[in-house]
Every structure is written in C-alpha cells, then in structure tokens.
Amino acid sequence: MTADLHIHTLASDGELTPEQVVECAKHAGLGFIAVTDHDTAEACGKVADLAKNFKIKTVTGIEVSAYEGRVKFHTLGYGIDTEKFAPFQRRLFESSFERAEDIISKLKGCGFDITMEEVFKERNSSTAPVHGMHIARVMVKKGFVSSYDKFFKKYLAPNKPAFSCIHRPSPEEACEAICAAGGLAVVAHPARIRMEKEELVKKIKGLVSCGLGGIEVYYTTHTNEQTAYYKNLAETLGLFSTGGSDTHAFDGKRIIGQPRFEPSAELIKRLNLD
C-alpha cells in the first residue's frame, strides 16, 4: 500500500477541494491518505466519504502549527478523536483570530489598509481558523505585494515587520493534545525546522516523553541523505516513519503521492487500517 499522509485543502491554506484530493490520490494509485490541514480537521470527514468510493483508506489528520519560541515546529496528528480533541481545537481556532488581529495591526503600521472583514472572506468556511495565507490573499488582491511567497518572506517570516506567533502552542502541548485524543503525534518535515541538528535531535528525544510517536521521514524536499538520517533516528528512538507530499495546490512544486511512501505494517495497525 502506498500512502500520502500530508495533504492540505481549502479548509486551511490549501487550494484543493476534497474532491480534487481524492481524484489525485486515485490517479496516483494511493491506497491510504490523510488530509492534515493546519489547526483543523474540518475536511477529513468529506474526504473519507469520497475516498470510500475508490477503496482508498483514510485517517483523520491535522497539522498543528506549533512553535518552539519563534521557530516553526509543526506537529502532525493522525487518528485523533475529534470530540476529545475539541477543547484544544477551540483554542487553536480562537487564538488564530487574535494572531490575525496582531498581524493586521502591524501591517497597518507599515501603511497597508486591510481589515479582518476582508480576511474573513478569504476563508472557505466560517468555522476554519484564520491562516496567514488568508491575509496574504488580501494583500495580493489589493496590489500591496505581487505574490504570496513575497508577502510571507518580506512580512510574516520571523524578525519581519508583521511576524506574530502569539498563542502558538508548543510542540509539547501539541503532542500531549494529540495523544490525549488517542492520536499519533509526528514531527513534520524535520529537515525544514530551523534548528541546529544537535538541538533538533535533543528536542525530538524530549518529545518522546510527551507521547511523540513518529517522524515524517519521507517528504517532498528531503534529500536522500536527510531521509536516511531521519529514518535512522526514528528507528533508534523506536518511532514510526511517516511520509507525505505536503501538497497545497496544483502548482507543480508538490504532487500528491510523491515522494513514494509505503507505511509499515506496524503503522497501519497503529492507525487501525488493517
């Protein structure tokens, strides 16, 4: 069975509908997928219903936008009980509004006239958290920046004028919340985490005591050397190796089903897919 356990939809910062996700998974010959939108599992039910028609297995997923200080340390969660996860989900939802207000205030200080109302209109659902991409879309539509990428690099990256990580959960909090909801907590794209390797390994080892169960070993931008390194680390720590494309859109940069990932029998059993 081949799988892609890291896919985004319109429910967060992606551009794909559940229908498009499943169609791509079918085209790629995948037997198992997980939608992991940022801070919401809203699209998982719809994707699961559609996937049944093609005998594609699914698991409820999420990508918690956790931070270690000012460093992104995104944490994936698989097989979560959404009812048990609801209190933490509410926290993520509410804090996204406060953070958006902080970013908008900073952008206004830079001379950009945008409002929360404009940002709200960019969400696909009123129950979805506000994401930086929603703000980016307003900035591009109003002609303040030429692309989403330029907006993030010039204004939302750490130490840039509109950066804000207020109320972001820590990796420890993310792991504990995922595990408390019966889920499997996994470090997302470790090679993208802006830490020295020794510091990152120490952090990952520490997270095991918080319930960390896996490392995303197979990832779109991981080199062969990085893949081998994190696979070895996962095996050394007794953690599962997972993999995903982190596809957000039909932009050719990331493609559902790439890189190729075959989940172990133990991982399939852990996620109740056998």
Buried (B, 14 or more C-beta within 10 A) or exposed (E): BBBBBBBBBBBBBBBBBBEBBBBBBBEBEBBBBBBBBBBBBBBBBBBBEBBEEEEBBBBBBBBBBBBBEEBBBBBBBBBBEBEBBEEBBEBBBEBBBEBBBBBBEBBEEEEBEBEBEBBBEBBBEEEBBBBBBBBBBBBBEEEBBEEBEEBBEBBBEEEBBBBBBEBBBBBBBBBBBBBBBEBBBBBBBBBBBEBEEEEBBEBBEEBBEBBBBBBBBBBBEBEEEBBEBBBEBBEEBEBBBBBBBBBBEEEEEBBBBBBEBEBEEEBBEBBEBE
